[in-house]
Each structure stands twice: as C-alpha cells, then as structure tokens.
Amino acid sequence: MKDIARDLGVSVITISKVLRNHPDVGDETRERVLARVKELDYRPNLAARSLVTGRTYLVGLVVPDLLHPFFAEIAKSLSDVLRESGYYLIVSSSEEEPDLEEQEVILPLAGPPLTSSFESKNNKRLTC
C-alpha cells in the first residue's frame, strides 16, 4: 500500500479507505487508486489486516467426511454465501474421530470449540 500511495501522491490511509470502500474518498481518487491496484494485481495481506482489525473474515467448518456428498454440498453452499459477504471458508475433516474433531476446532482458535456432534474420549461433549 505504501508504494501505491507514494506513486499516486496520496496517503496510505486513503488507499486503505478505497480498498475498504469507505465513502469519504473522492470519485477521481478512488478510480486512480483502483486502477493502480488492478495494474499491480495488488491483494491485501489478510493476516496483516486481521492483526489491525481483530477480524479474520475466516469461517471454519469441520465435517466428519469430506467425500460424502451431503457434507460436500454443505461446504459448497456455505462457501458461496460467505464469499458474497467477503468471508472465506476453511474446511477440515475430522474423519469421524471425536478427538481429531476437538483438535480441529480448539487448536486453530486457541479457545473453546464452537460446535460439534461428538463426545471426546474424556467424555467432554463439544456443542454450541
């Protein structure tokens, strides 16, 4: 973003506002920024953005079996809806193993699980 800002003679904040579709940027400036972004094939670093905003725009889905058509259709449909809203879907399979499912949910979040349909070996039920 710094390079684009320098090239166009605007601030990094202006570039950021354009990329977030903020309304207080003039049409001419917005067009110049978007043209330069397209020319450079610039893509925001989502990891860096999440550090600043506290949002990852990622949604995780853990299914028992990736090859089962039912779960594949759920993943596809969910991904389509999320993408329209600017979110991304990460899919993982628990292979119908309760402990693996627990790891798939807890480790990436470093917190309590969000949902599950199994009990782990230590009889801890993983539910919403």
C-alpha positions, 0 to 999 in steps of 0.5 A: 500500500505504501508504494501505491500511495507514494506513486499516486501522491496520496496517503496510505490511509486513503488507499486503505479507505478505497480498498475498504470502500469507505465513502469519504474518498473522492470519485477521481481518487478512488478510480486512480487508486483502483486502477493502480491496484488492478495494474499491480494485481495488488491483494491485501495481506489478510493476516496483516489486516486481521492483526489491525482489525481483530477480524479474520473474515475466516469461517471454519467448518469441520465435517466428519467426511469430506467425500460424502456428498451431503457434507460436500454440498454443505461446504459448497453452499456455505462457501458461496454465501460467505464469499458474497459477504467477503468471508472465506471458508476453511474446511477440515475433516475430522474423519469421524474421530471425536478427538481429531474433531476437538483438535480441529476446532480448539487448536486453530482458535486457541479457545473453546470449540464452537460446535460439534456432534461428538463426545471426546474420549474424556467424555467432554461433549463439544456443542454450541 
